Structure formats: C-alpha cells, structure tokens
Amino acid sequence: MVSATDARTANRLIPRLQREFDERLPGAQVLVRKLEQGPPFQAPIELRLYGPNLDRLQTLGQEARRILTNTDYVIHSRATLQPGTPKLWLDVDEEAGRLSGLSLTEMAAQLQGALHGVTGGTVLEATESIPVRVRVAGEGRQELQDLASLSLVSPRSDDAVPLSALADLELRPSRGAIPRRDGQRVNVIEGYVRAGVLPSTVLADYRSRLDAAGFSLPMGYRMEFGGESAGRNDAVGNLLASIGLIVSLLVTVLVLSFNSFRLSALILVTAVQSAGLGLLSIRLFDYAFGFTGIIGLLGLMGLAINAAIVILAELKADPAAARGDRAAIVAAVRGCSRHITSTTITTVGGFLPLILAGGGFWPPFAIVIAGGTVLTTLLSFYFVPAAFLLLSRRCAFEVSGSDFEVTQLRAA
C-alpha cells in the first residue's frame, strides 16, 4: 500500500491507479481524478447535442461518442441519454386465457403475488413485528425462461397453466430519465482525459476528427461544446465583465491624486509589468496557471500600484527630486524603501503557509502574489525613479504645502 504525503506523489499515483483500475475492472468505469482549479464541470470534454427526438439524439450521440473514444488521450467516455432498466412485456393471448378461465386482471394479480410477494403473516422480533412476504425465490426468476415457466392457477379447475402457454414474453429497454438543459432535450457526450493532458488540446483534436468524419446534424438539431474550456471562459468572462469600470475608476482616482496623466500612466504601466512578473513567478516554481492564478494576478496588480504610489508620492514631496535632481531622487527612494520592504516581507510571510502546505489549488495563488510582489518591488525601485527622471526632464513639478498637492507646469 502506497500513501501519498504531498501533491507531487499524488500526481504520480493518479495515472498508475487509473491503469490498475482499468485492467482489473474492465466492466466498470472508474475515474481517478485530481482536484481541479477553476469553475466546476462534469467532464473535461463535453459535446452537447440538442434536438426534439430522443431516438435520433441517442443515435447521434453514439456516433459522436465513437469518434471521441478514438481520440488520443481519452480514457473514458459516456452519454447522459441512457436507456432505462429493462422491462418484461407480455403479449397475452386473450382467447387462450378465456379458455383457461383466466382474465387479464387475474393474470396480473397472480404475477404480482408471485414476483412482488404477498404478506402471509408476521414474525415478532423483540418488540418489533416484522411482516413475512411470500414470493418466488430469487433463483426461480433470474432468466427469461424461468419467468415463462411460472404457473398460473385457473379458478375454474384449479389446474396450473404455464405462463408461456398464455403469453409471449419479451425484454425491452425502457425509456430512462430525459436530460434537459435550459428547457431543451439534450444528450451530453462526456470525455475524460489522461492525467496531465490539457483538455483544450484534446478538444481541438476531437473537433478536427468530427470534421474529418463528416459529422453533421439534421434540421432542428444543434450542438455546442462545453466542459473545462467553456467553464473557464464563462468564469473569466464574468470576472472581467466589470474590468472596464474598475480601470476607469482607477484612472480617475490616480489623475485626481497626482493631477497628472503622465504619472497615472506610469503607475498603470507598473501594474501591467507586475502581471508579467506574476506569470514568471508561477513558471519558475512550475505550477499550473489556472483560475486561482488569475485571481492572484488581480491582487498582485493592486499591490504593485500601491508600491508605485508610495515611491511617486515621496518623489513629488521633494522639490529637488521633482526638478530632476538625481541625488535627491536616490535619497527619496531610499527614504521610502524601508516601508515598502517591510510591507513586502509581511505580504510574503502571510502567504508562506499556503505555499508550504502544497497541493494544486492554493499554492499557485500564493506564488503569484508572493513571488510577483518581491519581483515587482525590486522593479519599482529601479523603473519608477528612472521613468520619473525622464518625465522630469520634459516638465517641471511644483510642490505646494505639506499636503503634497502637485501642479504640473509645462517646461518652457
């Protein structure tokens, strides 16, 4: 028995366990999956077929599933439109039944009693009365011929008549649950991919195979792709739906605070650079970039803006630095470096437990913020003063009072 003590060991065990289950239980569908990031989804690969006729949907689903099964890296597949449990249908010869003295009602009552059972008394178990149900034993009802040999008693002569002499028996699959999506009948073809393989790569291969096979839908039917890619796109779209309003408010606040479009643009450039450094951090630590990583990037951009604002406020507070004096700029950056460095250390320390705990969910989020904060802080100490120096050569800044209100005067 192998125990997994960390995420890397668990990731190595997943494909091994999947192979063993497939080999030892070929008649069962066993899925060994790791904890996924981002929005929940039923299967990594989904093809949704919509249409009015259930039999046609099932036929189309079987063809689409056959193509999906032949796609590389797909280990299991299934369709949501499944037949129900088999049912026994009786085609009764009413004339033979009348000759035997058995009506349809009497046949149904005797079959109900033989198969479902009849309560014939009770057994007292301690203080509880347990009913005793009498019916045909299990070994006498397993096969179709066993049911055909069941005897029905004629009320006229008390003779036993076999069921096969009165009716033809046939097993037919019943209609199972009808899956719907947004009020429409749907057959979802689900595919599960091998661990470590990107679902987007498999989906692209599957779509190309559908086109190569000439898979098309008749009039009144349509299809769409779901799964991991659709869930991720919907989640990111909802997340970024209000990004325009947030950026507009951010630019407004920065312009009102510094009274300068150039300095506001400098802060936004720093935020964009921090996003790139966050991606670099997650790449250096070899973590997957998922939904939690996107959330971490948004938080990292806020921290990067904060560091840039502190440095620019310190530079604008010094009249010599505002005029472009290099020595004054260096001294101003040194003066605020202690505060920024302490903030960076506390931020990294706060995310260390999530990083050390391991796993595949929280570490990418913590790595993006912690690693990106360290790299952005180092970048801010060099990029922001250098960019401020370049801007000061084109325009002069005048400092008024202790509240650091700044008026930008164009250079003559």
C-alpha positions in Angstrom: 0.0 0.0 0.0 1.4 3.4 -1.0 0.5 6.5 0.9 0.7 10.0 -0.7 2.1 12.6 1.6 2.4 15.5 -0.9 0.8 16.7 -4.1 3.7 15.6 -6.3 3.4 12.0 -5.1 -0.3 12.1 -5.5 0.0 13.3 -9.1 2.4 10.4 -9.8 -0.1 7.9 -8.3 -3.1 9.1 -10.3 -2.1 7.6 -13.7 -0.9 4.4 -12.0 -4.1 3.9 -10.2 -6.1 4.6 -13.3 -4.3 1.9 -15.3 -4.8 -0.6 -12.5 -8.5 0.0 -12.2 -9.0 -0.2 -16.0 -7.1 -3.5 -16.1 -8.7 -5.1 -13.0 -12.3 -3.8 -13.6 -12.8 -3.8 -17.3 -16.6 -3.9 -16.9 -16.7 -0.8 -14.7 -16.0 2.9 -15.3 -13.6 4.1 -12.6 -12.2 7.6 -12.8 -9.2 8.7 -10.8 -9.0 12.5 -10.9 -7.1 15.2 -9.0 -8.5 18.4 -7.6 -9.1 20.8 -10.5 -8.8 24.5 -10.4 -11.4 27.0 -11.6 -15.2 26.6 -12.0 -16.7 23.1 -11.6 -17.5 21.0 -14.6 -18.9 17.5 -15.1 -16.2 16.3 -17.6 -13.2 17.9 -19.3 -14.6 17.3 -22.7 -18.4 17.8 -23.4 -20.4 17.8 -26.6 -24.0 18.8 -26.1 -26.5 17.7 -28.7 -29.9 19.4 -28.7 -33.0 18.1 -30.5 -36.6 17.1 -30.2 -36.4 13.3 -31.0 -34.8 11.2 -28.3 -34.1 8.2 -30.5 -32.3 10.5 -33.0 -30.4 12.2 -30.2 -29.3 8.8 -29.0 -28.1 7.7 -32.5 -26.2 10.9 -33.0 -24.7 10.6 -29.5 -23.5 7.1 -30.3 -21.7 8.3 -33.4 -20.1 11.3 -31.6 -19.1 9.0 -28.7 -17.4 6.6 -31.1 -15.3 9.4 -32.5 -14.5 10.7 -29.0 -13.4 7.2 -27.9 -10.9 7.0 -30.8 -9.4 10.5 -29.9 -5.9 10.4 -28.4 -5.6 10.7 -24.5 -9.3 10.0 -23.9 -9.6 7.2 -21.4 -13.3 7.0 -20.7 -16.5 8.4 -22.3 -20.2 8.3 -21.6 -23.5 9.8 -22.7 -26.1 11.2 -20.5 -29.1 9.9 -22.6 -29.1 6.3 -21.4 -31.8 3.6 -21.7 -33.6 2.8 -18.5 -33.9 -0.6 -16.8 -35.2 -3.5 -18.9 -38.9 -4.3 -18.6 -40.7 -7.5 -19.2 -43.5 -7.2 -21.8 -46.3 -9.8 -22.1 -48.2 -10.2 -25.3 -51.2 -12.1 -23.8 -53.4 -14.4 -25.9 -56.8 -13.4 -24.6 -58.6 -16.2 -26.2 -56.3 -18.8 -24.6 -56.8 -17.1 -21.3 -60.5 -17.2 -21.6 -60.4 -20.9 -22.4 -58.2 -21.4 -19.2 -60.6 -19.3 -17.2 -58.0 -16.5 -16.6 -58.8 -12.9 -17.3 -56.2 -10.2 -17.7 -56.9 -8.9 -14.2 -56.4 -12.4 -12.7 -53.2 -12.9 -14.6 -51.8 -9.6 -13.4 -52.8 -10.3 -9.8 -51.2 -13.8 -9.7 -48.0 -12.4 -11.4 -47.9 -9.6 -8.9 -48.2 -12.0 -6.0 -45.6 -14.4 -7.4 -43.0 -11.8 -8.2 -43.6 -8.9 -5.8 -44.9 -11.2 -3.0 -47.9 -11.5 -0.7 -47.8 -10.8 3.0 -48.6 -14.1 4.7 -48.1 -13.2 8.4 -45.7 -11.6 10.8 -42.7 -12.5 13.0 -42.2 -11.0 16.4 -38.6 -9.8 16.7 -38.1 -8.5 20.3 -40.7 -5.7 20.4 -41.0 -5.2 16.6 -43.5 -7.0 14.4 -41.9 -7.9 11.0 -44.1 -8.8 8.1 -43.4 -12.1 6.2 -43.6 -11.7 2.4 -44.0 -14.9 0.3 -42.8 -14.8 -3.3 -40.9 -16.9 -5.8 -37.3 -17.4 -4.8 -34.5 -15.5 -6.5 -33.1 -18.5 -8.4 -36.5 -19.0 -9.9 -36.7 -15.6 -11.5 -33.3 -14.8 -12.9 -33.7 -15.8 -16.5 -36.5 -15.2 -19.0 -37.3 -18.9 -19.3 -37.7 -19.0 -15.5 -40.4 -16.4 -15.7 -42.0 -18.2 -18.7 -42.3 -21.4 -16.6 -44.3 -19.7 -13.9 -47.6 -21.4 -13.2 -50.9 -19.6 -13.1 -53.8 -21.3 -11.3 -57.1 -21.4 -13.2 -60.0 -20.5 -10.9 -62.3 -22.9 -12.7 -60.4 -26.2 -12.4 -57.5 -25.3 -10.1 -55.2 -26.5 -12.8 -51.7 -24.9 -13.1 -51.1 -23.3 -16.5 -47.6 -22.2 -17.5 -47.3 -18.5 -18.4 -45.7 -19.4 -21.7 -48.9 -21.1 -22.8 -50.9 -17.9 -22.4 -48.4 -15.1 -23.4 -45.2 -14.3 -25.3 -42.5 -12.7 -23.1 -40.1 -10.2 -24.3 -37.5 -7.9 -22.6 -37.3 -4.4 -23.8 -35.3 -1.4 -22.6 -37.5 1.2 -21.0 -37.1 5.0 -21.5 -34.7 6.4 -18.9 -34.6 9.9 -17.5 -34.7 12.6 -20.2 -31.9 15.1 -19.6 -32.7 18.7 -20.3 -30.7 21.9 -20.4 -32.4 25.3 -20.5 -35.7 23.5 -21.1 -34.4 21.6 -24.2 -33.7 17.9 -24.6 -30.0 17.3 -24.7 -27.6 14.4 -25.0 -24.2 15.3 -23.5 -21.3 13.2 -24.7 -18.7 13.4 -21.9 -15.0 12.5 -22.3 -12.4 12.1 -19.6 -8.7 12.6 -20.5 -5.5 11.2 -19.2 -4.0 12.9 -16.1 -1.6 15.7 -17.0 -3.0 16.3 -20.5 -4.6 19.7 -21.3 -8.3 19.3 -22.1 -8.0 22.1 -24.7 -5.5 20.1 -26.7 -7.8 17.0 -26.7 -10.8 19.2 -27.5 -9.0 20.6 -30.6 -8.2 17.1 -31.8 -11.7 15.9 -31.2 -13.2 18.8 -33.2 -10.9 18.1 -36.1 -11.9 14.4 -36.0 -15.6 15.4 -36.1 -14.9 17.5 -39.2 -12.9 14.7 -40.8 -15.6 12.2 -40.2 -18.3 14.4 -41.7 -20.3 14.6 -38.5 -23.3 16.8 -39.2 -26.7 17.4 -37.6 -30.1 17.3 -39.4 -32.5 20.2 -39.4 -33.9 21.1 -35.9 -30.8 19.8 -34.1 -27.8 21.7 -32.9 -24.6 21.1 -30.9 -22.2 23.1 -28.7 -19.0 22.3 -26.8 -18.8 22.5 -23.0 -16.6 21.1 -20.4 -13.4 22.6 -19.0 -12.9 25.2 -21.7 -16.4 26.5 -21.7 -16.5 26.7 -17.9 -13.2 28.5 -17.8 -14.3 31.0 -20.5 -17.6 31.7 -18.7 -15.8 32.2 -15.3 -13.1 34.5 -16.8 -15.7 36.4 -18.7 -17.8 37.0 -15.6 -14.7 38.0 -13.7 -13.6 40.5 -16.4 -17.1 41.8 -17.1 -16.6 44.8 -14.8 -12.9 45.4 -15.6 -13.7 48.4 -17.7 -15.5 50.2 -14.9 -12.7 49.3 -12.4 -10.0 50.7 -14.7 -12.0 53.9 -15.3 -12.4 54.5 -11.6 -8.7 53.7 -11.0 -7.5 56.1 -13.7 -9.9 58.8 -12.3 -8.5 58.4 -8.7 -4.9 58.4 -9.9 -5.4 61.5 -12.0 -7.1 63.3 -9.2 -4.5 62.3 -6.7 -1.4 63.3 -8.8 -3.0 65.8 -11.1 -1.0 64.3 -13.9 -1.9 62.0 -16.7 1.7 61.0 -17.2 2.2 59.8 -13.7 -1.1 57.9 -13.8 0.1 56.2 -17.0 3.4 55.3 -15.3 1.5 53.6 -12.4 -0.6 51.7 -14.9 2.5 50.5 -16.7 3.9 49.3 -13.4 0.7 47.3 -12.9 1.0 45.7 -16.3 4.6 44.8 -15.6 3.6 43.2 -12.3 1.2 40.9 -14.1 4.1 39.6 -16.3 6.3 39.1 -13.2 3.5 37.2 -11.6 3.3 34.8 -14.6 7.1 34.5 -14.4 6.9 33.5 -10.7 4.4 30.8 -11.4 6.5 29.5 -14.2 9.7 29.5 -12.1 8.0 27.4 -9.4 6.5 25.0 -12.0 2.8 25.4 -11.1 -0.2 25.3 -13.4 -1.8 28.6 -14.3 -5.5 28.3 -13.6 -8.4 30.3 -12.2 -6.7 30.9 -8.8 -3.7 32.3 -10.7 -5.9 34.8 -12.4 -7.3 35.9 -9.1 -3.8 36.2 -7.8 -2.8 38.4 -10.7 -5.6 40.9 -9.9 -4.4 41.1 -6.3 -0.8 41.5 -7.4 -1.6 44.4 -9.6 -3.2 46.2 -6.6 0.0 45.7 -4.5 2.2 46.9 -7.4 0.1 50.0 -7.8 0.4 50.7 -4.0 4.3 50.5 -4.2 4.5 52.8 -7.2 2.2 55.3 -5.5 4.3 55.4 -2.4 7.5 56.0 -4.4 5.9 58.7 -6.6 4.5 60.5 -3.6 7.9 60.5 -1.9 9.5 61.9 -5.1 6.8 64.6 -5.6 7.2 65.7 -1.9 10.9 66.6 -2.5 11.2 69.8 -4.6 14.7 68.9 -5.8 13.6 65.4 -6.9 10.6 67.0 -8.7 13.0 69.1 -10.7 15.0 66.1 -11.7 17.9 66.1 -9.3 19.3 62.6 -9.4 20.8 62.7 -5.9 17.5 63.9 -4.5 15.7 61.1 -6.3 18.0 58.4 -4.9 17.6 59.8 -1.4 13.8 59.9 -1.7 13.7 56.3 -2.9 16.0 55.2 0.0 13.7 57.0 2.4 10.6 55.1 1.4 12.4 51.8 0.7 12.1 50.7 4.4 8.3 51.0 4.4 7.9 49.2 1.1 10.4 46.5 2.0 8.6 45.8 5.3 5.3 45.6 3.5 6.7 43.2 1.0 8.2 40.9 3.7 4.9 40.8 5.7 3.0 40.0 2.5 5.3 37.1 1.6 5.2 35.9 5.1 1.4 35.8 5.1 1.3 33.6 2.1 4.1 31.2 3.1 1.7 28.8 4.9 -0.2 28.4 1.7 3.0 27.8 -0.3 4.4 25.3 2.2 1.2 23.4 2.6 1.4 22.2 -1.0 -1.3 20.9 -3.2 -2.6 22.1 -6.5 -5.2 24.7 -5.5 -3.8 27.4 -3.2 -0.1 27.4 -4.0 -0.5 28.9 -7.5 -2.5 31.7 -6.0 0.1 32.3 -3.2 3.1 32.0 -5.6 1.6 34.6 -7.9 1.1 37.2 -5.2 4.2 36.5 -3.1 6.7 35.9 -5.9 5.2 38.7 -8.0 5.3 41.1 -5.1 9.0 40.5 -4.5 9.9 40.9 -8.2 7.6 44.0 -8.6 9.1 45.7 -5.5 12.6 45.2 -7.0 11.4 46.5 -10.3 9.7 49.5 -8.7 12.9 50.7 -7.0 14.5 50.9 -10.5 11.8 51.5 -13.0 9.7 54.1 -11.2 12.5 56.5 -10.3 14.1 56.2 -13.8 10.7 56.8 -15.5 10.1 59.8 -13.1 13.5 61.2 -14.1 12.7 61.0 -17.8 9.4 62.8 -17.2 11.0 65.5 -15.1 13.3 66.4 -17.9 10.3 67.2 -20.1 8.2 69.0 -17.4 8.8 70.7 -14.0 6.8 69.9 -10.9 6.0 72.4 -8.2 5.2 71.3 -4.6 2.8 73.4 -2.6 2.4 72.9 1.2 2.6 69.9 3.4 -0.3 68.1 1.7 1.8 67.4 -1.4 -0.7 68.9 -3.8 1.2 69.0 -7.1 0.7 71.3 -10.0 2.4 70.3 -13.2 3.9 73.1 -15.2 4.9 72.6 -18.7 8.6 73.4 -19.4 9.2 76.4 -21.4 
